[in-house]
Amino acid sequence: MQLSSFRQLIPLSGTATVTPAAVGGGSAVGCNEILVQNQSDVITLLVGASSAQPIQILPGQSATFRVNNTSLLYVSTASGSAAWGALAGVY
């Protein structure tokens, strides 16, 4: 994700638990890409769709996802909770 290529960046954040939750929370925000950073020191963040979150983001790491809406990307953990931060980018 090259930040300078976006006309708008929308900051998002939350705490993931074993229950999957959309990155946008209760709001569906249109976007082109979402950069998700795991802000936990010890818990692995799981990312994916509402039905499964197979992608692992290790503590302190980040990953970029091409989605057109924040309600399509979900985060969870296998156990415990993990703080996360994100930027939704709009071209």
JOPECOR-V245285 format. One record per residue. N is the residue number from 1. RES is the residue in one small letter. PSI is psi as a letter, one per 30 degrees, with the letter a starting at -180 (none if undefined). OMEGA is omega as a letter, one per 20 degrees, with the letter a starting at -180 (NA if undefined). NEAR is the number of other ideal C-beta (glycine too) atoms within 10 Angstrom. Layout:
N_RES_PSI_OMEGA_NEAR ; N_RES_PSI_OMEGA_NEAR
This chain:
1_m_j_r_16 ; 2_q_j_a_8 ; 3_l_e_a_9 ; 4_s_f_a_4 ; 5_s_f_a_10 ; 6_f_k_r_17 ; 7_r_f_r_8 ; 8_q_k_r_11 ; 9_l_k_a_13 ; 10_i_j_a_17 ; 11_p_k_r_8 ; 12_l_l_r_21 ; 13_s_l_r_13 ; 14_g_a_r_17 ; 15_t_k_r_13 ; 16_a_k_r_28 ; 17_t_a_r_15 ; 18_v_f_r_11 ; 19_t_j_a_8 ; 20_p_k_r_18 ; 21_a_k_r_15 ; 22_a_k_r_18 ; 23_v_e_r_26 ; 24_g_g_a_23 ; 25_g_b_r_13 ; 26_g_f_a_7 ; 27_s_k_r_12 ; 28_a_j_a_12 ; 29_v_k_r_15 ; 30_g_k_a_14 ; 31_c_l_r_27 ; 32_n_e_r_17 ; 33_e_l_r_18 ; 34_i_k_r_26 ; 35_l_k_a_17 ; 36_v_k_r_24 ; 37_q_k_r_17 ; 38_n_j_a_25 ; 39_q_g_r_17 ; 40_s_l_r_20 ; 41_d_f_a_9 ; 42_v_f_a_9 ; 43_i_k_r_20 ; 44_t_k_r_17 ; 45_l_k_r_26 ; 46_l_k_a_21 ; 47_v_k_r_23 ; 48_g_b_r_17 ; 49_a_l_a_12 ; 50_s_e_a_12 ; 51_s_f_a_7 ; 52_a_k_r_11 ; 53_q_i_a_20 ; 54_p_f_a_8 ; 55_i_k_a_14 ; 56_q_k_r_14 ; 57_i_j_a_21 ; 58_l_l_r_13 ; 59_p_k_r_13 ; 60_g_f_a_11 ; 61_q_l_r_12 ; 62_s_l_r_17 ; 63_a_l_a_16 ; 64_t_k_a_13 ; 65_f_k_r_18 ; 66_r_j_r_11 ; 67_v_l_a_17 ; 68_n_g_a_12 ; 69_n_k_a_17 ; 70_t_f_r_20 ; 71_s_f_a_17 ; 72_l_f_a_17 ; 73_l_k_a_24 ; 74_y_k_r_20 ; 75_v_l_r_24 ; 76_s_a_r_18 ; 77_t_l_r_21 ; 78_a_e_r_12 ; 79_s_l_r_9 ; 80_g_a_r_12 ; 81_s_l_a_14 ; 82_a_k_r_24 ; 83_a_k_r_15 ; 84_w_l_r_23 ; 85_g_l_a_14 ; 86_a_l_r_24 ; 87_l_k_r_20 ; 88_a_k_a_25 ; 89_g_k_r_21 ; 90_v_k_r_14 ; 91_y_none_NA_9
